[in-house]
């Protein structure tokens, strides 16, 4: 069975984490920081309440090209320390899914024409490397469309980092770095129109991959049922011929 998770920020308002846990949520990521100056006003509250309700607690940072890797590192580390975030035990993700301006946008986003894929990848690589040195073992949060368009290059291979996939689809599409390395996701944000007890309105839903043993058992069970049905059909045919 895969584990059920959510990811939240201050936009989700006041959250009743006791009800969230009762609804079967086993892990959660809360937005902590963005760029080098922004701290989410609900991060510490969300993070502590996750832990108090035995939900595996994590945080995430929004990577921005308008901020230096050094500035973003300081913002992340200082914010997480205040929340008693434990590197290695609590999960930290760096999100490269947002921050790129869509057509018509001019504010609160990075103009994609101002940086090359190599420049974006270089800054992201620098930030992840420093987080690794500080013991955070970062996860990369990436969508196939944004990653393949704005981060794909030849100098840095990001597949060594666990992937938190952002892909709102029935079947997961893996970004280039991980796909070419034959790897899949560790977490999958498959919808942001979910409903969970304790959270008002829609919320982003996540899950882990299904346990391979459970998946294999399901496939074996399905084949066994098919064989049983085929055997039953043969029995019916044989009975009809016997009656004739």
C-alpha positions as CSV (number, residue, x, y, z in Angstrom):
1,X,0.0,0.0,0.0
2,X,1.2,3.5,-0.7
3,X,1.2,6.2,2.0
4,X,-1.2,9.1,1.9
5,X,0.2,12.7,2.2
6,X,-0.6,16.4,1.8
7,X,1.4,19.5,1.1
8,X,0.3,22.8,2.6
9,X,1.2,26.5,3.1
10,X,-0.3,29.6,4.7
11,X,-2.9,29.6,1.9
12,X,-4.5,26.6,3.5
13,X,-5.4,28.6,6.6
14,X,-5.9,27.1,10.0
15,X,-5.5,23.3,9.8
16,X,-6.8,20.8,12.4
17,X,-4.0,18.3,12.2
18,X,-5.7,15.9,14.6
19,X,-8.5,15.5,12.0
20,X,-6.0,15.3,9.2
21,X,-4.3,12.4,10.9
22,X,-7.6,10.7,11.6
23,X,-8.4,10.9,7.9
24,X,-5.4,8.6,7.2
25,X,-2.7,11.2,6.3
26,X,0.7,9.7,7.2
27,X,3.1,12.4,5.9
28,X,3.0,16.1,5.0
29,X,5.2,18.8,3.6
30,X,4.6,22.4,4.8
31,X,6.0,25.4,2.9
32,X,8.8,27.0,4.9
33,X,10.6,29.5,2.7
34,X,10.9,31.0,-0.8
35,X,13.9,32.8,-2.2
36,X,16.2,34.5,0.3
37,X,13.7,36.6,2.2
38,X,10.3,34.9,2.4
39,X,9.2,32.7,5.4
40,X,5.8,31.1,5.4
41,X,3.8,32.5,8.3
42,X,2.2,29.1,9.1
43,X,5.3,26.9,8.8
44,X,6.3,26.5,12.4
45,X,2.7,26.0,13.5
46,X,2.0,23.4,10.8
47,X,5.3,21.6,11.4
48,X,4.9,21.3,15.1
49,X,1.3,20.2,14.8
50,X,2.2,17.5,12.3
51,X,4.7,16.0,14.7
52,X,2.3,16.2,17.6
53,X,-0.2,14.1,15.6
54,X,2.4,11.5,14.5
55,X,2.4,12.7,10.9
56,X,5.8,12.4,9.3
57,X,6.7,16.1,9.0
58,X,8.6,17.8,6.2
59,X,9.2,21.2,4.8
60,X,9.8,22.7,1.4
61,X,11.5,25.7,-0.1
62,X,10.6,27.5,-3.4
63,X,13.8,27.9,-5.4
64,X,14.1,31.3,-7.1
65,X,16.6,32.6,-9.7
66,X,16.0,36.2,-8.3
67,X,17.9,35.1,-5.2
68,X,21.5,33.8,-4.8
69,X,22.0,30.2,-3.7
70,X,23.9,31.5,-0.6
71,X,21.0,33.8,0.3
72,X,18.5,31.0,-0.1
73,X,20.6,28.6,2.0
74,X,20.7,31.1,4.9
75,X,17.0,31.6,4.7
76,X,16.3,27.9,4.8
77,X,18.7,27.0,7.5
78,X,17.7,29.9,9.8
79,X,14.0,29.2,9.4
80,X,14.3,25.4,9.9
81,X,16.4,25.9,13.1
82,X,13.7,28.1,14.6
83,X,11.2,25.3,14.1
84,X,13.5,22.6,15.6
85,X,13.7,20.9,12.2
86,X,16.0,17.9,12.5
87,X,18.2,17.3,9.4
88,X,18.2,13.7,8.3
89,X,15.0,12.9,10.3
90,X,12.7,15.5,8.8
91,X,12.4,15.7,5.1
92,X,13.3,18.9,3.2
93,X,12.3,19.4,-0.4
94,X,13.5,22.2,-2.8
95,X,10.8,23.0,-5.3
96,X,11.8,23.8,-8.9
97,X,8.2,23.7,-10.1
98,X,7.2,27.3,-9.7
99,X,8.9,30.7,-10.1
100,X,9.0,30.6,-13.9
101,X,6.7,33.3,-15.5
102,X,3.9,31.9,-17.6
103,X,2.8,33.9,-20.7
104,X,1.4,37.3,-19.6
105,X,2.9,37.1,-16.1
106,X,5.3,39.9,-15.0
107,X,5.4,39.8,-11.2
108,X,6.4,37.3,-8.5
109,X,8.1,35.1,-11.0
110,X,11.3,34.6,-12.9
111,X,11.4,35.7,-16.6
112,X,12.5,32.5,-18.4
113,X,14.3,34.6,-21.1
114,X,16.7,36.1,-18.5
115,X,18.5,32.8,-17.7
116,X,19.6,29.7,-19.6
117,X,18.9,26.2,-18.5
118,X,22.5,25.9,-17.5
119,X,22.4,29.0,-15.3
120,X,19.2,27.7,-13.5
121,X,20.7,24.2,-13.1
122,X,24.0,25.7,-11.8
123,X,22.3,27.7,-9.1
124,X,20.0,24.8,-8.1
125,X,22.9,22.5,-8.0
126,X,24.9,24.9,-5.7
127,X,22.0,25.1,-3.3
128,X,21.4,21.4,-3.1
129,X,25.1,20.7,-2.7
130,X,25.3,23.1,0.3
131,X,22.1,21.6,1.8
132,X,23.7,18.2,1.5
133,X,26.8,19.4,3.3
134,X,24.6,20.7,6.1
135,X,23.0,17.2,6.5
136,X,19.6,17.9,5.0
137,X,19.7,15.3,2.2
138,X,17.3,17.4,0.0
139,X,14.5,16.1,-2.2
140,X,13.9,17.8,-5.6
141,X,10.3,18.8,-6.2
142,X,9.8,18.9,-10.0
143,X,7.2,18.7,-12.7
144,X,8.0,17.1,-16.1
145,X,7.0,20.1,-18.1
146,X,8.9,22.8,-16.2
147,X,11.9,20.6,-15.5
148,X,12.3,19.4,-19.1
149,X,11.8,23.0,-20.5
150,X,14.0,25.0,-18.0
151,X,16.4,22.7,-16.2
152,X,17.5,20.0,-18.6
153,X,21.2,20.3,-19.5
154,X,24.3,18.1,-19.7
155,X,26.6,19.3,-16.9
156,X,24.6,18.3,-13.8
157,X,22.7,15.1,-13.1
158,X,20.0,15.6,-10.5
159,X,18.8,12.0,-10.5
160,X,21.0,11.3,-7.4
161,X,18.4,13.3,-5.4
162,X,15.0,11.7,-4.4
163,X,12.2,13.0,-6.6
164,X,9.0,14.5,-5.4
165,X,7.0,14.5,-8.6
166,X,4.5,17.2,-9.3
167,X,2.3,15.8,-12.1
168,X,-1.5,16.1,-12.0
169,X,-2.3,13.1,-14.1
170,X,-3.6,9.5,-13.9
171,X,-0.2,8.1,-14.7
172,X,3.1,9.7,-13.5
173,X,5.4,11.3,-16.1
174,X,9.0,11.3,-14.9
175,X,11.3,14.3,-15.6
176,X,14.2,13.7,-17.9
177,X,17.1,13.4,-15.4
178,X,15.3,10.6,-13.4
179,X,13.8,8.9,-16.5
180,X,17.1,8.6,-18.2
181,X,18.6,7.2,-15.0
182,X,15.9,4.6,-14.8
183,X,14.5,6.0,-11.6
184,X,11.0,6.9,-10.5
185,X,9.4,9.1,-7.8
186,X,9.7,8.8,-4.0
187,X,6.6,11.1,-3.6
188,X,4.0,12.0,-6.1
189,X,1.9,15.2,-5.9
190,X,-0.9,13.9,-8.1
191,X,-3.7,16.5,-7.4
192,X,-4.3,19.8,-5.8
193,X,-8.1,19.4,-5.8
194,X,-8.3,16.9,-3.0
195,X,-10.4,17.0,0.2
196,X,-9.1,16.1,3.6
197,X,-10.8,16.3,7.0
198,X,-9.4,19.2,9.0
199,X,-8.5,21.4,6.0
200,X,-11.0,23.8,4.5
201,X,-11.3,23.7,0.7
202,X,-9.1,21.9,-1.8
203,X,-5.7,20.7,-0.8
204,X,-2.7,19.2,-2.6
205,X,-2.6,15.4,-2.3
206,X,0.6,13.3,-2.4
207,X,1.4,9.6,-2.1
208,X,4.4,7.3,-2.0
209,X,4.9,4.5,-4.5
210,X,3.0,1.3,-3.9
211,X,5.0,-1.4,-2.1
212,X,6.4,-3.6,-4.8
213,X,5.5,-6.8,-2.9
214,X,1.9,-5.5,-2.5
215,X,1.8,-4.6,-6.2
216,X,3.1,-8.1,-7.2
217,X,0.6,-9.7,-4.9
218,X,-2.2,-7.7,-6.6
219,X,-1.0,-8.8,-10.0
220,X,-0.8,-12.4,-9.0
221,X,-4.3,-12.2,-7.4
222,X,-5.7,-10.7,-10.6
223,X,-4.1,-13.5,-12.7
224,X,-5.4,-16.1,-10.3
225,X,-8.9,-14.7,-10.6
226,X,-8.7,-14.8,-14.4
227,X,-7.6,-18.4,-14.3
228,X,-10.5,-19.2,-11.9
229,X,-13.0,-17.6,-14.3
230,X,-11.5,-19.5,-17.3
231,X,-11.7,-22.7,-15.3
232,X,-15.3,-21.9,-14.4
233,X,-16.2,-21.3,-18.0
234,X,-14.6,-24.7,-19.0
235,X,-16.6,-26.4,-16.3
236,X,-19.8,-24.8,-17.6
237,X,-19.0,-25.9,-21.2
238,X,-18.2,-29.4,-20.0
239,X,-21.4,-29.7,-18.0
240,X,-23.5,-28.5,-21.0
241,X,-21.9,-31.2,-23.2
242,X,-22.5,-33.9,-20.6
243,X,-26.2,-33.0,-20.3
244,X,-26.5,-33.3,-24.1
